[in-house]
Structure formats: C-alpha cells, structure tokens
C-alpha cells in the first residue's frame, strides 16, 4: 500500500500563510491536493497540518486533513505522525512494507505522472527513494540552492551536496563542467518504507546534515540506502510571494 501525505504548516519565514496563497483562484494547498489525488498508485491521500485554517480548506475541498503537532522539525517527522494516526484509527494496517510518499506542499502544479514514476520502484526492498534530473547549465550546477547528487552504479545515492561533486581536476573553466560530466540535481520528492520512516525519525541530527543543511545526509550517514529515480518532469516551487507568478507561467504550454 502506498499513502500520499502532503505536510503543510502555516508558518514560513519567507512567506507566512503560504499554503493558503491564491493560485489562480484556489488556495495552494488545494491545488497540490488536486494533483496528488490523480496519482494512480495511491490508496490514500491526505494533508498533515498543525493549522485549523489549512485543515478547513482541505476538508471543504473534499480532502482528508490530519492534525499533527506544531513542533515538528521537518516534513518527514510530520509524515510519520500522520501515518501513525492512520494506523491507530484503523484506516491502514500496520504493515512495515507500506510506503509513504512525501509530497511538497508548495508545488501547486506537480505532475501526477512524476509521483507515479517514484511509486513504480517501491517493491518492498527499497528503503527510501527520491528523484533526480540531469544538470543542464552551469547556473544550476554552481548554485548552492540546487542540491546535486552523486550516484552509485546501483542507482543509489552516494552523497547529496550544494557543491558540484565530483570536482573536475584539470578542467579550469568551471562553466563547462556540466558538459564534461553527467551531474544530477535533486528533485525533492521522497518515498519512505514505513518501518524505515519510523527509524529515521528517531535519528539525531548528523554532522554532514548540519554542514550542508540537508536532512537526507542524516539517513546516508546512518547507513540507509536511497534509491534514485530519474525524471523528466520539472515543477515550480513557491518559496516566496514572487514565485506565484512563476508557478502560473510554468503550467503554460
């Protein structure tokens, strides 16, 4: 069984009330929910939130909202609490082979087919999975806001970094690095096997995680395997008010 969970909190340093921002006539969280409900692989889809305003919007749109604590440090932790509540109330069985897909609540036009791509690899042996796409510009490669991935021969993550890794020795012109090596950027859609999700939420922050400010490094440092799934889909996240117009433009042919 695969459950889609959209963690959503009202507070945001750069964009307070972001989940309720108007996106072409609808609150953003409703837009995300509508996209997620089109995913063929999902047995259940819900929004995990700590805010009654968000929950009310979800319910008025015919969706399921699960109230969670307000002190979660990450969406991963919020997903675990929401999933645990589904198990406790009998909505889903407590199978360790269930999977939870964490859908970012700030990508109003995420393509359902992209989520189905990730779901397709969840065969019971996969512990964690996420997505990647090719780096096609020097701007993306050298931006600290774009997370890059080094990939093993088994298609699993070796490392995530805000810096381009590997360093291309002997290629002094860094503007052409992306043309000389197959770099990959991280697409932040996560899938967790239920038993692994429980375990990783108990881990303390790691040194690599603190250095790069990337939660997934905590999992790698603890020895967990992260399957990487290539995708051709791109979606525009809304991190600040100025990004609303970018999201609207991104859906146009």
C-alpha positions as CSV (number, residue, x, y, z in Angstrom):
1,X,0.0,0.0,0.0
2,X,1.2,3.5,-0.9
3,X,-0.1,6.6,1.0
4,X,0.5,10.1,-0.2
5,X,1.0,12.7,2.5
6,X,1.3,16.4,2.0
7,X,2.9,18.0,5.1
8,X,1.7,21.6,5.4
9,X,2.3,24.3,8.0
10,X,1.1,27.8,8.1
11,X,4.3,29.4,9.4
12,X,7.0,30.3,6.9
13,X,9.9,32.8,7.4
14,X,9.8,33.9,3.7
15,X,6.1,33.5,3.1
16,X,3.8,33.3,6.1
17,X,0.5,31.6,5.2
18,X,2.0,30.2,2.1
19,X,-0.3,27.1,1.9
20,X,-3.3,29.4,1.6
21,X,-1.8,31.7,-1.1
22,X,-4.1,32.2,-4.0
23,X,-3.0,30.2,-7.1
24,X,-5.3,31.1,-10.0
25,X,-8.4,31.2,-7.8
26,X,-7.7,28.4,-5.4
27,X,-5.5,28.1,-2.2
28,X,-2.2,26.5,-3.0
29,X,-2.7,23.5,-0.7
30,X,-5.9,22.7,-2.6
31,X,-4.0,22.8,-5.9
32,X,-1.4,20.4,-4.6
33,X,-4.1,18.1,-3.2
34,X,-6.0,18.0,-6.5
35,X,-2.8,17.0,-8.3
36,X,-2.0,14.3,-5.7
37,X,-5.5,12.8,-5.9
38,X,-4.8,12.0,-9.6
39,X,-1.9,9.7,-8.7
40,X,-2.9,6.2,-9.7
41,X,-0.6,4.4,-7.1
42,X,-2.1,6.0,-4.0
43,X,-4.5,4.1,-1.7
44,X,-4.9,7.2,0.4
45,X,-4.0,10.8,0.1
46,X,-4.1,13.3,3.0
47,X,-2.7,16.6,4.2
48,X,-0.8,16.6,7.5
49,X,-1.0,20.0,9.2
50,X,-0.9,21.8,12.5
51,X,-3.3,24.7,11.5
52,X,-7.1,24.7,11.5
53,X,-7.2,27.1,8.6
54,X,-5.4,24.8,6.3
55,X,-7.4,21.8,7.6
56,X,-10.6,23.6,6.9
57,X,-9.6,24.4,3.3
58,X,-8.7,20.8,2.7
59,X,-11.9,19.4,4.1
60,X,-14.0,21.9,2.2
61,X,-12.3,20.7,-1.0
62,X,-13.4,17.1,-0.1
63,X,-9.9,16.0,1.1
64,X,-8.6,14.4,4.3
65,X,-6.7,16.5,6.8
66,X,-4.9,15.0,9.8
67,X,-3.9,17.4,12.6
68,X,-0.4,17.0,13.8
69,X,1.9,18.6,16.4
70,X,3.3,22.1,15.7
71,X,6.9,21.4,16.8
72,X,8.0,19.0,14.0
73,X,11.5,20.0,12.7
74,X,10.7,18.6,9.2
75,X,8.1,17.3,6.9
76,X,9.5,13.8,7.4
77,X,8.6,13.9,11.1
78,X,5.1,15.3,10.3
79,X,4.5,12.5,7.8
80,X,5.4,9.9,10.4
81,X,2.9,11.3,12.9
82,X,0.2,11.5,10.3
83,X,0.8,7.9,9.2
84,X,0.9,6.7,12.8
85,X,-2.5,8.2,13.3
86,X,-3.9,6.4,10.3
87,X,-2.6,3.1,11.8
88,X,-4.0,3.9,15.2
89,X,-7.5,4.7,13.9
90,X,-7.5,1.6,11.7
91,X,-7.6,3.4,8.4
92,X,-4.5,1.4,7.3
93,X,-2.9,-1.7,8.6
94,X,0.4,-1.5,10.4
95,X,2.4,-3.3,7.7
96,X,6.2,-2.5,7.7
97,X,6.1,-2.8,3.9
98,X,3.7,0.1,3.4
99,X,5.1,3.1,1.7
100,X,4.6,6.8,2.4
101,X,5.3,9.4,-0.3
102,X,6.0,12.9,1.0
103,X,4.6,15.5,-1.5
104,X,5.9,19.0,-1.2
105,X,3.0,21.4,-0.3
106,X,4.5,24.3,-2.3
107,X,4.4,22.8,-5.8
108,X,0.9,23.6,-6.9
109,X,1.2,22.1,-10.4
110,X,3.3,19.0,-9.7
111,X,2.6,16.4,-12.4
112,X,0.8,13.3,-11.1
113,X,2.9,11.2,-13.5
114,X,6.0,12.3,-11.8
115,X,4.8,10.9,-8.5
116,X,3.7,7.6,-10.2
117,X,7.3,7.3,-11.5
118,X,8.6,7.3,-8.0
119,X,5.9,4.9,-6.8
120,X,6.8,2.4,-9.5
121,X,10.1,1.4,-7.8
122,X,8.6,0.7,-4.4
123,X,8.8,-3.0,-4.5
124,X,9.3,-3.8,-0.8
125,X,13.1,-3.9,-0.9
126,X,13.5,-0.2,-1.4
127,X,14.1,1.6,1.9
128,X,14.0,5.2,0.7
129,X,13.6,6.7,-2.7
130,X,13.8,10.2,-4.3
131,X,14.2,11.7,-7.8
132,X,16.8,13.3,-9.9
133,X,17.2,15.1,-13.2
134,X,20.2,16.0,-15.4
135,X,22.0,19.2,-14.7
136,X,22.0,21.2,-18.0
137,X,23.5,24.5,-17.0
138,X,26.4,26.0,-15.1
139,X,24.0,28.2,-13.2
140,X,22.2,25.1,-11.7
141,X,25.5,23.2,-11.1
142,X,27.1,26.0,-9.1
143,X,24.1,27.3,-7.3
144,X,24.1,26.4,-3.5
145,X,20.3,26.4,-3.7
146,X,20.3,23.5,-6.1
147,X,21.2,20.2,-4.4
148,X,23.4,17.9,-6.5
149,X,23.6,14.1,-6.2
150,X,26.5,11.7,-6.8
151,X,25.1,8.3,-7.9
152,X,26.4,4.8,-7.4
153,X,26.5,2.1,-10.0
154,X,23.4,0.6,-8.4
155,X,21.4,3.7,-8.9
156,X,21.6,4.8,-5.2
157,X,22.7,8.0,-3.7
158,X,26.3,8.2,-2.6
159,X,26.1,11.8,-1.4
160,X,24.0,15.0,-1.7
161,X,25.7,18.4,-1.8
162,X,25.1,22.0,-2.5
163,X,28.5,22.0,-4.3
164,X,29.2,20.2,-7.6
165,X,30.7,16.8,-6.8
166,X,32.9,15.4,-8.3
167,X,35.5,18.1,-8.7
168,X,36.8,18.0,-12.3
169,X,40.5,18.1,-12.0
170,X,42.2,19.6,-15.0
171,X,39.1,21.5,-16.2
172,X,39.9,25.0,-15.0
173,X,36.8,26.5,-16.8
174,X,34.1,25.6,-14.3
175,X,31.4,27.0,-16.6
176,X,31.7,23.9,-18.8
177,X,31.8,21.2,-16.1
178,X,28.2,20.2,-16.8
179,X,29.3,19.4,-20.3
180,X,32.2,17.2,-19.3
181,X,30.5,15.1,-16.6
182,X,26.9,13.8,-16.0
183,X,25.8,15.7,-13.0
184,X,22.4,15.3,-11.4
185,X,20.2,17.7,-9.4
186,X,17.9,16.5,-6.7
187,X,14.1,16.6,-7.1
188,X,12.7,16.8,-3.6
189,X,10.0,14.1,-3.7
190,X,10.6,11.4,-1.1
191,X,9.3,7.9,-0.5
192,X,9.8,6.0,2.7
193,X,9.1,2.4,3.6
194,X,7.0,2.6,6.8
195,X,9.5,0.7,9.1
196,X,12.4,2.9,7.8
197,X,10.4,6.1,8.3
198,X,9.9,5.2,11.9
199,X,13.6,4.6,12.3
200,X,14.9,7.7,10.6
201,X,12.6,10.0,12.7
202,X,14.5,8.7,15.8
203,X,17.9,9.6,14.5
204,X,19.7,12.7,15.9
205,X,21.0,15.3,13.5
206,X,24.3,14.3,12.0
207,X,27.5,16.2,11.3
208,X,27.0,16.0,7.5
209,X,23.4,17.1,7.8
210,X,24.5,20.1,9.8
211,X,27.3,21.0,7.5
212,X,25.1,21.1,4.3
213,X,21.7,21.7,6.0
214,X,20.3,18.6,4.1
215,X,18.2,16.2,6.1
216,X,18.8,13.2,3.8
217,X,22.5,13.2,4.7
218,X,21.5,12.1,8.2
219,X,20.0,8.9,6.6
220,X,23.0,8.2,4.5
221,X,25.4,8.8,7.4
222,X,23.4,6.2,9.4
223,X,23.7,3.6,6.6
224,X,20.3,3.7,4.9
225,X,20.1,3.3,1.2
226,X,18.3,5.9,-1.0
227,X,17.1,4.7,-4.4
228,X,17.3,7.3,-7.2
229,X,14.6,7.6,-9.8
230,X,15.3,9.7,-13.0
231,X,12.5,12.0,-14.0
232,X,12.0,14.4,-16.9
233,X,9.3,16.4,-15.1
234,X,10.0,19.7,-13.5
235,X,7.7,21.6,-11.2
236,X,7.9,25.2,-9.9
237,X,8.0,25.5,-6.1
238,X,6.6,28.6,-4.4
239,X,9.1,29.7,-1.8
240,X,8.3,33.4,-1.8
241,X,5.4,35.7,-3.0
242,X,7.3,36.4,-6.2
243,X,7.3,32.7,-7.1
244,X,3.5,32.7,-7.5
245,X,3.7,34.2,-11.0
246,X,6.5,31.7,-11.9
247,X,4.2,28.8,-10.9
248,X,1.4,30.2,-13.1
249,X,3.8,30.5,-16.0
250,X,5.2,27.0,-15.5
251,X,1.9,25.4,-16.3
252,X,1.5,27.0,-19.7
253,X,2.5,25.0,-22.8
